[in-house]
Amino acid sequence: MTSPYRLVPLLVAVFVVVIALWQAARPPAPATQADIAAAQALKGQCLHRQGGARSAPVYSPTPVSCSSPRASVKVVAVLVPGRPGSCPLSSAVVQVLQAGVAGEPSECILPIRVK
């Protein structure tokens, strides 16, 4: 006679798959008021590049002086999901504060030239 405990690993695997599917199907949480306020505070500020690939640079969330040689982009607008808005022409859209998180505000940036 076989043991009924042979089914335990199968049941654990099914449980893990069900939890993963449940988490993947949930919609992203909306941005909090603090997240929106922090993103809005970056508008008009200059940021420096922290790294990342050339096609996907990473910018520091801490503003720097726009006359600083470290300044590489200026935040010209902030897009909040669910609210109307658009970026100016020739600007790029990035997420500075919580990069890659759905539902978080995005910043419109323009490169700056420091003389």
N, C-alpha and C positions, 0 to 999 in steps of 0.2 A: 504494500500500500504506500502511496506517495504522500508526502507531507503537504498540508495546505499552506505552509510557510513559503513554498516555492513561488507563490503569487505575490508575496510582499514586494520584491524588487519591481515587478511589473506595475503594481498599484502605485508605488512611489514615483516611477517614471511617468505614468499617466497623470498623477497629481501635479508634478512639476510642469508638464506640458500644458495642462489646463491653466495653471497660474500664469505661465508665460503668455499664453494667448489672451487671457483676461487683461494683463497689463499692457499688451501691445494694442488692444482694441480700445482702450480708454482714451478719451480726448485729452490733449494737453491742458494743464491748469492755466488759467489766465494770469497775467502779470499782476503782481500786487501793486498797491499805490506807492509803496516805497521803491519798487523796481522802476516804475514809471517816472517818479520824481528824480531818481538817480540818473536815469537816461536823459531826462529833460535838462538836468543841470549840466550835461556835457555840451548842449547846444551852444555854438559860438566858441567853444574851447578847442585848443589844438592838442593832438595826441602824438606820441612817438611810437614807432614800430618796435615791438618786443621780439619779433621773430616770425616763425611760420614760413611757409613756402612762398615763392614769388607769386603764384596764382592765388594763394589764400593767406595773406599776411595776418599777423596777430598784433593788435594794438593795445597799449596799456590803458586801463580805465582811469589812470591818474593824469589829469591835464598838465600840460607844460606850457610855458610862455610861447606865444606864436613867433616871437623873435628868437627863440632858442634854436641852436643848430640841430638839436634832437627832434624838433617838431617836424612831422612828416605829413600829417593830414589835419584838416579842420572839419569839425562836425557842423554841418550847415542845416540839418533838420533831423527830427526824430520821428520815426513811424511807430505808432502803437497799434497792434493788431485789434481790429474791430472798430477803429476810428478812421475817418477819412483823412487822406493825406498822400502825398507823393514826394519823391525826391526831385530836386532840380536836375535839369539836363546835365549830362556828363559827370554826374556824381555816382559814387559806388555805394552799395548798401552792405553794411557789416553789422554784426552783433558784438559790441565791445564788452558789456558787463557780464553777460552769460551767453557766451558764444555757443551756437548750435542748439539752443533750447527753444522749442516751439512755443509760441504764445508770448515770448518776451519782446520788448521793444527793440527796434533796429535803428541804427544811426546811418544817416546819409553823410558821406565824407567826400571832401575834395582834396587833392594833393596841394601842398603849398610849396612855394619856393622861397627859401630864406636867403637873403642877400648879404 
